[in-house]
């Protein structure tokens, strides 16, 4: 891949005070939009909340020669100047990966099965390796700096095919497939604005931290560490103890583990074998240069995702391929102070940002002052209810609870960038939009039972007994005072063949009166759709 010359001048322009372009190095071209991962929950591309994008200058597709970048640095090698013309930068990264292989070899039926699977899908392998080539240099650098075997740099091929937007049925996310709790353990922020499990830099750091911990836990055995990464360390430890107690070996092949984990290392070994000798499988690997693919560009103001993509001269989906952690159509500078861009696009972004006039963001955050319906919230902030529901992922028949954070349009009275505290800690809580309940007090008639009254008032026996501090088998006395909470003023009239029972039901209906509101702290709903404790109609 041909690399353009990078101009370096001595006096920085003022724009670099706003977006210092001093971190990762770069490659020449942005990925094709067709290869970009699908977006998360984002508003439609183009306009921002009001449908009117700020006027932008004509896009500069390449950085002008007069633009000063200052000193380019790689965050993994701070202070070292990147020379893209250097022979090492032009070398084949795959050769560097092969040189660092250090894990024990596997050779079994699982490996052969995985090799055959990949060999039968050359188009899939091509797409997967092309996608991975965007991020592979960074991963290899991180692996080598930690003294780890470079097989670990291939693990995202197995976990996610290097898709930053990958999500499993178990809710593991990102190219390293972090579960929510494990991600939080390794400082991967997950809130309404972003999910760092999808962040290329943050998730790679966290994954290698986790693998390093697992390697120590299993006394330097990388195969057991990888089994633990897939199955969980506690499960692998139990399997090891079980074999020790039985006097059996405790290596990976000897443990009793689930089929998915049993096949996990063979898949990694198959990918390793393909990297070693792709021609043996009728496959070809894309050329990957031995230098960073993308630049890190600092931002100091909130910015709409579609505005950032346009400033960079990229399609929105391609932009998201490099910045997949955003959950909303706005980048919050307080929590995401940098974005990743391919080389030419980073230069275009800096030039266009310098020429930009007007607002960069049309969205901001608003904390709901009291529990309210989406319709009321939309009216309060001056936006369409459907759009508020879409951009904030609010399902039907739900209320937004007090203290929740919503993404809303900026206005003259609400035009500040989102604070760091809110950007880091924003959350949203919903509650069912159910009818208000009323407290009904009545007296039991002769022949009434807990079960018959529960049926009459359309609630479960246990719920009726709980309200009245009775057992479900308690005997009721005629005239005994009882209560029930219901959105209806009257009980259901239950047909019966017994004249006495009909008479009792009629008397109960007549005596049922509205006494007051539901007591504070009681959360009830008297239909089968809204409470698991209530009988179905």
N, C-alpha and C positions, 0 to 999 in steps of 0.2 A: 504494500500500500504506500503510495507516494505521499510524502509529507511536505507541506509548503514551508517556506522559510518563515521564521518568526522574528519580526523586528523587535529589537530591544534598545530603547533610548534611555537617557540618563535622568531627565526631569519629568516626574509624574504629573499628569493632568489632574484637575480637581475631581474628575469623575471617579478616579481610583480611590478617593476618600470615601466614596459611597459604595463602590463594589470592588474591593481590592482583589485582584486576580493573581493571588500569590501562592496557589497551592498545587494541585495535581497537574501533571503534564497532559499531553493531548494527542489525538489522532486527527485525521483530515476530514472525515465526513460523518454526518449524522446517520443513524440506522434508517432503513426504510420503514415507513409507517406500518407497512404490512407485517413487519416483524415485532412491532411494539406490543407489549402486554396490554390486555384490556384494562380500562380504568376501573377505579373503585366507585364509590358513591359520589358522583359529581354532577353539577348542574350542566345543562346542555352547553356545548362549546359556543363561544362567540361574544356574548354581550355583557355578562354580569347580570345582576338581579333585575335591573330596569330595562334591559334589552338595548342599552345605548353604550357601546364601548367608548372609552376615551379616545380622542383623535391621536393616532400614532404617526410618527414620521415614516417616510418610506424605509422599508427594511434594507439594511446593509447586509448583504449575503456573506461578505468576507470582511475581515478587519482591514481598515485602511492603513497604508504604510506609516502614516503620521501618528497612529495611535500608540501610546507608550504603555507597555504592560508592566514595567518595572521588572523585578527578578522573578522568574517562574520558579516555583519550588514544588517538590513532591512532599506531601505531608508525611510520608513514611521516611523521607530523607531530608528533613528540614535543613535549609541553609546550603544545600547542594544545587548548583545550577544544572538544569537539564539541557543537554546538547542533543537535539534530535538528529543531527548529522553524524553523531558518534556511531562507530561500528557496532557497539553493543546494543544501541537502540534499534539498529536494523536487523539484529539477529532474530532467529526463529525462537519464539517463546516456548514452543513445544519441546525443543531440545533442552531447554532449561528445566522444564517440568520433568522430562525423562531422567535427567541427571540426578534429580533429587529423590527419586523413588527409593524407599528404604523399608517398606513394610514386608512382612513374610508373604510369600506367594501362596495362593490357593489354587488347587487344581482338583476340581470335582465336577459332578454332573451339573450342579447349579451354575458353575462358571460357564460350562459349555452351552447350557440352555440360554443364558443371558447373551453370550456371544452370538448365538444363532438368531436371537430375537433382534439384536441391533443390526446384524448383517443383512437381515431380511427387510430392513427399513432404512435404506440409504438417505431418502429425503428427510426423514425424521432426524437422523444423525446430523445431516447437513444443517438443518435449521437449529438444532440444539447447540451445535458447536459454534455456529456463527453468532448466535445469541450470547453464548458464554464468552466469546472472544472480547466482548465489550468490557467484561469485568475480571477476566482471568488474570491479567497482569497484577491488578491490585491484590487479588487473593493470594497469588504466588508470593508477592512481596511480603505480605503479612505472615504467611506460613513460614517462609525462610527466616524472617526476623525472629521467630519464636523457636527456631531449630526443629521444626516439625517435618515429617516426611511429606513430600509434595503430592502423594496420593490424596491427601486431605483437600487439596485445591480442586480435585475432581469430584468431590462429594456432592456439590450442587447439581451435577449432571444426574446423579442418582436420586437426589431428594426432590428436585423440581424441574429438571431439564433447564436449569438456569433461568427459570421464569420468576421475576421479582413479584409478580402478582399471583403466584400459585397459592391455592388454598385447598386443604384436604377436607374430607368429610368430618375429621376429628377436630377441625378448626386450627390446624397448624398452618402457618402463613409464611410466605416469602421464599426466597431461593434456598434458605437454610432450614425452612419448615419448623419454626419455633411455635410451640404451644403457648397460649396466653400466659400461664403462670411462669413457665420457664423464661419466657421473654422478659417478664417483669423482674425475675431474679437477676437477670443480666442487664438491667437498666435500659431495656427497650420500651420506651414510652408508648402507651396505647391509650389514646383518648379520642374524643369526637373529631379532633382536627388532624391527627396523624397516627400512623402505626409504624413504629420504627422497625418492626419485624420485616417490613418491606424495604427499608432503607439499605442501600448497597453497602455503605461504609459501616454503619452502626451494626447491622446484622452480621457482617463478616467478623468484626471485632468480637461480638458476643459469642458467635459460634466457635471461634477458635479459643476463646477463654473457657467456654464450656468443655470443649474437647480436651484442652489441657488439664482441666480439673478431673475429668473422667480418666485420663491416662494415669494420673497420679493415684487415683482411687484404686485402679487395677494394676498397680505396680509396674507401669510402663508397658502393659500389654495393649497395643493399639487395636487389636481385633476385639478384645473385650470392651474397650472404650467405645468403639463404634457400635457394637451390639447394644451398649447402654444408651448411646445417643438415639438409637432407633426404638428400643424397647423400654428404656428407663433404667437408671442405675440400681434402684431397689430390686427390680425383677432379676437383673443379672446377678446381683449379690446373692439372692436367694438360690438361684440356679447353681452358683459356685459352691455355696454351703451344702447344698443337697448332694453334689458330687463328692465333696470332701468327706461328708458323713458316710457315703457309700464306698469310699476308697477308690473313686473313679478320677480320671484326669479332669482338669478344669480348663482345658483349652477350648476355643470357640467351637471346634467340630464336635467336642464331646458333651457339650451342655445340652440339656433339654430345653429348647426355646421354640417360640411360635414360628410357623412357616414363613411369615413375612420377614422376621429377623434372620431366620436361617438363610433366606435368599438375598439378604441385604449386602453382605460382604461379597458374595459371588458377583453381584451386579457391579460393584465397585471394581472388582478384579477384572471383569470383562471390559469396562471402560478403560482401565489401565492397559490392558492387552491391546486394545484398539489404538490407543495413543502410541504405544510402542511400535506396532506394526499395522497401520491401517490398511495397507495394500493386501495383507493376508486375509482380510475380510471383505475385500472388494469395496472399501470405503476410502474417502479422501477427507483430510482435515483442512479447514481454511487456514491461510497464512495468518499468523498473529505476531505482530512486531513486539519486540522486547522493550516496550516503553508504555507509559500510561495512556489510556484511551481517551480520558476525559479530564477536563479542568474543573476545579472547584471555584465558584464565583460567589463572593460575599454579597449579601443584600442587607440593607439597613432599614427598609420600609416594607410594610405589608404590600403584597402584590398579587393580583388575580393570576391564576394559572394560565389562562388564555392570553393575558397580556405578556407574561413572562415568555411564553412560547413564541409569541409574535415578535417580541424584541430579539429573541434568539434566532429568528428566521426558521422556526421548526413547526411542523404539524403538532397539534396538542398531544396526540397519542404518542408520538416519538419523544416529545418532552417528558411525558410521564414515564416512559421506559427508563429514563435516567433518574427520575424523581418520583418514584412510585409510592412513597410513604404518605403523601397528602390524601386525606379523606374528603376534603372539601375543595371547592373551586377557588381557594385563596391560600397563599403561602404566608404564614405568620412569621415575620422576621424575628420576633422575640424568642421563638422556639425552633425555627428553622432558618438560621442566619446564613445558610449557604445552599446553593443549588449546583448540580452537576450538569455540565454541558460538553459536548464534543468540541474539539479545537476550534474549527472555523466558526461554530455557533457561539462559542464563548466570546470570541472577538467581536462578532456582530452584536451580541447582547450589550457589551460594554459601550460600543459606539452608539447604538440606538438609545440606550439608557441616558447617555450624555445629552442626546438631542431631544429627549422626551419632555413634553410639557403637559401639565395637567395631572390628575390623580392616577395612581398606579393600581389602586384597589377600589372596587365598588362594593365590597362586602366588609362587614365587621361583626363583632360578637355582641350579643345582648343577653343579660341575665334576667330571667323571668321573675318579676317581683312577687307574683302570687300564682297559685295553681289556676290554669285557664285552658280553655279549648284552643285548638289550633286556629279556629276562625277568629276568636277574640285576639289572639296573639298577632295574627296577620294584620288585622285591622289596626292594632296598636302601633305596629312598625311600618304600616303603609305598603304592604305587599299582598299579592294574590295568595289565597289560602293553599291552593294546589301547589304553588311554587314553594311556599314555606314547608309544606309537608314533604315535598320531593327532596329539597336540598338538606333538610334535617332528618330525613328518614323517619317520619312519624306515621305509623299505620292508622287505619280507620278506627273509630270508636275509642280513642285514647285522649287523655288530658295531659298537658305538660305540667309537671310539678314545679312548685316554687323552688328557685335556686338553680334551675336547669339553664344551660347555655344554648342559645340558638344562633345560627348564622343568619344575619339579616342585612338588608341594604344599608349603605352609608347614607346619611342625610346631613343637613347643615348642623343639626344638633347632635349627631352621632357619627362623627367623622374621624375619630382618633384611631391610631393603630392599636391592636389588641395588646394588653399588658402581658408581661412575662408570666405573672401568676395565673392569669386566666388561660393563657395559651397552654400552660403546662398542666393545669388542674381542671379544665372544663369537663363537665359531665352533663348528661341528660337523663332524667328519670321520668317515666310515664306511669299513669294510673288509669285503670278502666273508667270510661265515661258511663257510669251506671246511674239509674234513678235514685233520688234520695229515699232513705228508708224511714218509716214511721214506727213508733213504739205503740203497740196495741196491747191493752190490758183487758182481761176478761175473767170470768169465773167458770170453773169446770162444772159441767152438768153430770147427773148420774149416768154412769156407764162410759164416761170419757176415759181414755187411756193416753199415755204419752204417744204411743204409735198412732192412734186414731187422730189426735190433734195435730201431730206432725204432718199427716197426710192431708188433713183439712186445710192447713195453712201452707202447704206446698214447700215444706222444709224437711231436712233429714231428722230422724229420731234423735241422733246424737246432738245435733245443733239445738233442737227444741229442749232437750234435757239440760244442755249446758246453760242456755239462757235462764232456765228456771232452777238451776242447781239441784237437779234430780238425777236419779239413775234412769236408764232407759226402761227399766222394768218396774219403776215406782208405781204404787197404787195411788190414784187421785181421789180426793174426797169431793163430793158435791159442794159447790160454793167456794172451793179453793181458788185463790187469786193466781193467775198465770199471765205471762207476757210473751209476745212474739214481735219480731221486727220484720216489716213487710212494706214494699212500695204500694201495696193495695190496702184499702180500708177494710175490706171484708174478706173472710175466708172463702175457700171453695166449698160449694154446696155438694156434699157427698151423698149419692143415692144409697139407700139401704132397704132391705126387705123388712127390717124391724121398725114397727111404728114408734116404739119407744126411742129408738136411735134417731129417727127422723125428728121426733119432738125435741130431743136433746140438741140436735144440730141447729134447729130453728131457734132454740133458746140461746144457744151460744152465739149465733149470728146477731141476734138482737142485742146481746150484752156487749159484743165487741165494740170498743170505743177507742178513739184516738186520744192518747194521753199526752204525748209530747214527742220531742225529737229523740233520735237514737242517742244513747249515752256516748260521751267522748271516748275515743280510743277503740270503739267497736267498729270493725270493718266487715260488713256483711253484704251479700248480694243474694236475692231470693229467686234466682233462676239457675237452672242447671248449667247454662253456658258460662256463668261468671264465677262459680264457686264449686270446688271439688267436694265440699261438704254437703251440698244440697241434692235432694232427690231430683232425678230427671222427671220432666212432665210426661 
